[in-house]
Amino acid sequence: MRIAVVGAGLGGLGVALRLQGAGHEVVVLEGRDRPGGRAYQLQDAGFTWDTGPSLITMPWVLEETFAAGGLDLHSEVSLRRLDPFYRILWGQEDEHLDFVSDRERMKTEIAKFSTKDAAAFDGFMAALKPIYEDGILGAGRRPFLEFGDLAKFVPKMVAMGAAMPLWTMVCRHFEHPRVREAFSFHSLFIGGDPHRVPAIYGALIYLQFLDDVWYADGGVYSLIEAMARTLDVRCGEKVEAIEHRGNKVTGVRLEGGERIAADVVISNGDVLTTHELLGRRAPLRRMTPTMSCLLLYMGTDRVFDRLHHHTLLVGEGYKDFIRDVTRRGRLPSTYSTYVHAPTRTEAGMAPPGGDSIAVLLPVPNLKADVDWERAADGLRDAVVADMESTFGLHGLDASVTVEHRMTPLDFERDLGAKFGNAFAVEPTLQQSAWFRQPNRDRGIAGMYYVGGGTHPGAGIPGVLMGAEVTSGLVTADHPQPRRPAARAAV
């Protein structure tokens, strides 16, 4: 059976590995010059930056994905455990909290702000355990194709406390505002406002303490290279249309006019625009895209010791900042950023004596009235100045020798992301499970989906668990014929 995967992101490569390992003939079609999608890489003047996800959790999901394709993860990629996972900084006064792997040490970190909150940590983790086991593992590894699947799951979510807003759940356990911010930000980096997403996303905290946080030598892009190495990936081949006849997929048409016949098509593209490839009208129920990001990739001629491998710089007015970029559609007046400095773990990501620094600032998507052609320079300068003045990274601007950036315009142009979204579809309760894009199309046979906008969601573990769900559906719907057993020699 011939399978065409549209898009060579982590989800597309993951589903292709699984299906090729199951004996199917798979071709992956990628419009850009290299595989990766959002998990791309940029190199310049000896500096290397991951332009997409940079924090690896649940490494066993990677192990299972590689194994399904006949590969051994640890023979292909070198992983290193990080401890601390990351540091959260609130300003120059060295007010910070480190997320560390040992729970007793974690309590000591929390106790810097509140001994009462430190004592509440075990109870918080106990509350997250069933949410992780039943919500992330249970629900995330099976399809939600029928409304009845959701109806069965909702009572469990309510009983676990997973349906309330994440911020509400965190506030029930912790009192200090810094501790509350520290234990609720995680959903923001898969596109979810912690004041609105369900508490099921609190499991993102639990899984880090369960399986640690990891780094892959060469960056996350080394995973992309290893996954693509054994696949038929055709880059520079943009899909113009997914063709179907009589509600049955027949293949894809490339931008140059070539047609590729396929029994199954799996879209790893933006779920908000895939209907256009299918020639269908926009869905009656439009899904809401996430906010976007301003990404700065800076190569510096000095090392900034104040930064850890992963650092969160949290500015004043954090709640207003989130509302500005996710709901109000306006540029924030204060800045909270994520900074990736991989040279802390792998010196070769920058020339000797330099730093490879990636800065992620959440910003409104292109629905907002922002002229990015004019606003980008000023916002960049304001963010860098804030990193210097508020967070003590003095001399950062003067140290930059090479720099690149991404704005919402780049997300839309280079990744086909609707409204320049950075994380696909908002992970709200109304856009999760059955309400999210299903892994199998509800109207066209042979049409499937994978990626951050598809069930179960964004992030490296999310898209790879989605690849497991999608490949399982394809295999069940299109079983390979049994091969006759080899006859013994006479």
N, C-alpha and C positions, 0 to 999 in steps of 0.2 A: 504494500500500500504506500502511496506517495503522500508525504506530508510536507506542506510549506509553512514555515514559521516566518511571520512578518515582524522583523525587528530583532536585533541581536543584543538586547539588554540582558541583565541577569536572569529575568524570567524566561525570555525566549531561549537563551542558551541552556538554562536548567531543564526546560521541558524537552528541548531537542536532545539533550544527553540522555534523558530517561527513555524517550521513545526510540532513539537509535539503539540504546542498550536492550530494548525489548524486541528488536529485530525489524523495525520499520525503516523505510527509506525516507530520510529527512533532509530538506534543504532549508537553510536559514538565509533570508534576504534582508540586507541592511542597507539603508540609504546613505549612511555616512561612510567615510573612507576606512574606518576601522570599527570592529565590534565594540560594544559597551553600553550604548544608549546613555542613560544618565550616569552610569558608572564608567566614565571616560577618564582619560589621563592627558595631562599637558606637560610638555617638557620644553625648556628654553634655557640656554646659557648655563647648563649644568644643574638646573633646578628641576625637580619633578613634583607635580601636584596631582593628587586625586581630585577630579572635578565633581565627583558624586559622593556616594557613601564612603565613609572613612573609618567607621567604627564597626567591628565585627563581633557579633554575639551568636550564641547557640551554634558553635562550630560543628556540632554533630549533624545539623541540617546540611551543611556543606559536605560533610563526610558521606552522608546518605546519597546526596545528589551525585557526587563524583562516583561513588560505588555503583549506582544504578547505570552509569555510563561505562562501567568497566575500568574505572580509574581509582587510584589511591590518592586521596587528597594530600597526605603528608609526603608522598613521593613527588608531587607536582608543585606544592607550595609550602613555604616555610612560615609557620605561624608562631607568634610570640605572645605570651600572656602579659597584659599590662596591669601594673599595680603601683600607684592608684589607677583606677579606671579613667578618671578625669578630675580636674579641679574646678570649682566654681568660685569666682572672684567677684566681690561687690565693690571694689574700689582700692585706692592706694593705701588704706590703713591696714592692709593685709587681713581684711575680714574675708576669710575663705573657708570652704568646706571641701575636703577630699573624699570622693567615693572610693573606698578601699574594699578589698575582697574579704577580709576577715570581719566577721560581724561584731566582735568585741571592739576591734579598732574603729569600726564604723560608729559604734555607740560613743566612743571617745570623741570622734569628730563632731557628732551631733551635740554632745555635752558642752562643747565650746559655746554653744548658743543657748542650750536649755537642757538641764539634767532631767527634767520631766519628759521632754521629748525623746531623750536618749533611752529612757526607761520604756517608752511607748514603741520603740523600734521593733521589738520582737512581735508585739501584737499586730503591728502593721504588716509585717512580713507573713505572719500566720493568716491574716485576712487575704493576702494576695495569692497564697499558695493554691487554693481551689480555683481562683480565677485563672491562674496560669494553667493548671492541669485540665480543667474542664473547658475554659474559654479559649486559650491560645492553642493548646494541644488537641483538645477534643473537638472544638468547633472549627479551628483553623486548618485541620487536616482532613476535613470532609466537605463535600459540596453542599450548598444551600440552594437547591434547584426548585423546591416547592415551598409555598408559603407555610405549609404544615411543618416543614423543617424548622422554620423560625418560631412557629407557635409552640413547638416542643421545647425550644431552647430558652425562650424568654423567661418562663418561671424560674429556671435555674439561674439565669442572670440576676433576676430580682432577689432571689434568695441569697446569692453570694454577695450582693451589694455592688454588682458589676454594672448595673444600669444607671446608677446615679452619676452625676458629673464627677470626673476625676478630682477636680479641685475640692469638691464637697467631701469626698472620701478622705483625701489627704488631711483636710481640716478637722475631721472627726478624730484623727489620731495625733496630730501635731498642732502646737499652739504658736510657736515662734514664727514670725513672718519669713525669716530667711530659710528656716527648715521647710516650711510649706512650699516656698519657691523651689527649693532644691529637689523635693520629691514630686513635683508636678510638671516640670518642664519637658519631660521626655517625649510626650506626645507632640510637642511643637515641632520636633524635627522629623516627624512623618506627616506634618501638615495639619495637626489638630490643636485647636485652642483648648488648653486644659480646663477651662471654665465651662466648656460645652461638650467635649468628647466623653463617652461613657468610661467608667472606672475600669472597664476591662483592659484598657490600655495602661493601667497601673502595673500590669504584668510585665511590662517592659523593664520595670525596676527589678522585679523578682528574678527574671531570667538572667539578669546580669550577675547577681549574687550567686545564682545556681551554677552557671556555666562560665563565669568570668567574661572579661572583655579582652579582645585579641587584636593583634596587628599582623598583617601579611607582609613579609619582606617584598619590597617593590611596590607596596601599596595595594589597595583593593584591586587595581587593574591587573595585578598578577593572577588573580582568580579568573578574570575575564580571559586572559591569554591562555590559561591552562584549560578552561572549559571549551574554548573555541578551537583548540589545537586539533582535536580529533573529529571535528564536525565539518560538514560542507557549508561553509559560511561565505556567501557571495556579497562582498561589500561594494558600495557604489551602485547598488541596484535598488532604486526606490520603487516601491509598489504604488501604482496609480489606481488600481481597482482590484477588489476581491470579487471574482465572477461567480455567479450562481444561476442555476436554471431550475425552475419548478421547486423552489425552496430547498435546493440541494447545491452545495458548493461544487464548483467545477475547477477552480484554480485561481491564479492571480495574473494580472497584466502589469508589466513593468512600464516605467515612464517612457522607455524607448520603444515600446510597442510589443516587445516579446511577451508571449503567453506561456505560462508554466502550468501544466495540468496538475491537479492535486485532488485527492479524495478527501483530504482534511486540510483546513487552513486554520492556523492559530495566530491570533493577533497579539503581539507584544507592543503594539502602538498605544497611543493615548486613547483610552476608552471613550473619551468625550468626542473623538472625531472618527472613530472606526466606522460609525454608521455612514459616513461620507464615502469611505472606500467601498462599502456595500451598496451604495446607490440608494440608500433608504432615507426617508425623512428623519429629522431629529426626533428622538424619543419623546413621547408625550410627557414623561416625567424627566425633566432635566436634572442631572446631578450637578452639585456645586463643586467647582474646582477649589483646590487649596490656594493659599497665598503663594507668592513667588519668593525669590531671593535675589539680593545683590551679592555676588561672589567676587571676592578679590583674591588674586593669586600673586603674592609678592615674594620676590627673591631679594634677600637683604645681604649686606656685606658684613653683618655681625650677628651674633646669637643673642636672643632675648631670653635670659634665664628665668624671667618671671613666668614665662609660658611653660606649661607641661605639654605632653604629647597631645592631649585633648584638654582644652580650657574653655569654660563658659564665662563670659564677661557680662554680668547682669547689671544694667543701669537702673537708675531711679525710675519710679513710675512703671514698674514691670507690667502691671495689669493693664494700664492704659496703652502701653507699647503693644501688647498682644491685640487689644481691641482695635487699635489703629490699623494694624497690618492685616487682620483677619476679617474685621467687620465694617470698620468705618471707611476703608478704602482711601487712606491718606498716609503720607510718609510720616514716620514717627518723629517725635521731637527729642526723645532720648533713645539710646541704642543698647540693645542686648544682643550679643553676637556669640557665635561658636567659632573657635580658632583651632585649626589643626596644624601642629608643628611636628611632623614625623621624624625630623632629624634627632629628636630626643631618643628615639629607638633605633633609627637607621641613618647613620651619618651620611651615607651616599645619596640621600635625597636632596642634598645641596652641596655646592663646592665647599672645600675646607674653609672654616671660619664663617660660613654663611648660614642662613636660615631659610627654609622653604615654608612659607606661612600662607595658609588658606583661611580666609575670613568669610563667614556666612552670616549675613544680616537678613532676617525675614522682612519682606516688603509686600505691599499690596500687589495683586496680579493686574493684568492689563484691563480689567473692568474699571479700575480706578482712573480718575482724571489726572494722570501723571505723564508729562512729556519726558520720556526717558532719554531722548536724544539731548535734551538740555539739562535734565536733573541729575544724571549719573555722575558727572564730574564733581558737582557741589556736594552730593551725598557721600561720595568716596572721600573727599577731603574732610568732611565733618566726622565721619566714622573714624578715620585714622587719627584726627586731632583728639577725638574722645578717647581713643585707646591710649594716647600719650598722656593726656591730662588727667583722666579719671582713673586709669588702670596702671599708670606708672611705666608705660612702654616708651620712655623718653628717647627721642631720636629715631623713632620708627620711620617717619616719612623721609628723613634725610638718608637713611640707610638703604632705601629701596633702589636696586640697580636694574631690575627687570620686573615688569608687572603686566598682568592680564586681568580681564574682568568678564563677568557674565551678568546681564540684566534680564528682566522679564522678556525683553525683545529677543534675546538669544535663545531662551527656553522655547519660545514660539517658533522662531525661524529654524533653529538647528535640531530641535527635538520634536517638533510638531505638537507641542504642548498647548492645549486650548487656553487662551488668555494668558499664556506664559506661565502656567502653574508649575510649581517646583516638585510637588509630591502627588500629582494626579488628583484623586477625589478626596474631599474632606472626610475624615473618619468619624463622622457624627453617628449617633444611634440610628438616624433615619437614612444613613448611607453605609450601613454595615450589614454583614451576613446576607440575607435574602434581598435586602434593598440595594446591595452593591451589585456591580456588574457580575452576573454569574459566569462560572468558568465554561459553561456550554451555552451557546445561543439558544434562546427560547423559540426562535422561529425558523432558522435555517440549519438544516442537517449538515453536519460536517464542519460547522463553524464553532471555534472555541476561542477562549481568551486567557491571557496570563499577564502578570505584571502588577505594578503598584495600585492601579485603579480597579483591579479585579479582586474578588474574594481570595484570601482573607485580608490583604492590604499591603502597605508599603514597607520599606525596610528590607535588608538582605534576607533575614529569616522569613519575613512575610511573603516576598515574591517567590522564594524557593519552595516554601510549603504550598503556595499556589500552583507552582509548576508540578508538584507531586499530585495535587488534586486534579489538575487538568490532564496530565498524562494518564492518570488512573481512569478518567472518564473516556478518553480516546481509546485506551486499551480495552475497556469494557464494551464500548460501542463498536469497535472494529477489531475483534480478536484475530490474531495471526493464525493462519491454518497450521495444524499440527504437522510437523515434519515426520515422515516415516522413519522408524527406527532403523539404524544401520544393520544390515545382515551380517551375521558372523561368517568369517571365512570358512569354506569347506576344506 
